[in-house]
Amino acid sequence: MLELIKEYHLIPFFVNPLPGFSVEEHTPVELWFDDDYLGPWDWKIDCVQSGDVAYGKFLWGGKAAFATVAVYKEIMNWRRSLPKYQPKAEQQKVLDYMREQGSITVADVRHLLGINKGAADSVLARLQMQTRVVTGDITRVYRGADLRYSGWQRSSFCSPDALFEGMDFPFPGYIPRSLKSNLTPSESLDYLKQTVRRVCGDVPDKLLMKLLG
């Protein structure tokens, strides 16, 4: 799965309007859901922890996707230039907390804003679309007397800047990567369109804009 992400540079997790453009469609059917073999649902942990991949809900208006750092920085450069992707007061509280604490969980957002889980998930999804939050880490949860792992996971979130540019406690092999683009925002958008068309063919602009937000 990691090699697929590196080959495509940008790819949604789930089936979408672009045929063949998803991790799901590249996964053998018998491995997509299997009680004895966890497949992509578990493999995504290793992809996130590789240090080479951004993972979050940042395509198709808030659907899960992967991007290499080189492509993600162009998404950042374009999205952050747009008025609709500027954080609102409630979202800024989350960003301020995250800046102070280093990361944030859904439970933290619920407590901070006094909202339920669904609303907290929604706040984090919007911040991921703004490219101000990515999945920082995913940990496996072991339950029961035998500490069985059945696919249950817990995610924490952080800023892409902290994750890729300057981790305070880097893991072995961690290489800081600059998220500063050398392109203008409009050039970044063109670059992203070309990235998708390289693997999906001549996709209409209208559909590309739905994909890219």
Buried (B, 14 or more C-beta within 10 A) or exposed (E): BBEBBBEBBBBBBEEBEBEEBBBBBBBEEEEEEEEEEBBBBBBBBEBBBBBBBBBBBBBBEBBBBBBBBBBBBBBBBBBBBEEEBEBEEBBEBBBEBBEEEBBBBBEBBBEBBEBEEEBBBBBBBBBBBBBBBBBBBBEEEEEEEEEEBEEEBEBBBBBBBBBBBEBEEEEEEEEEBEBEBEBEBEBBBBBBBEBBEEBBEEBEEEBBEBBBB
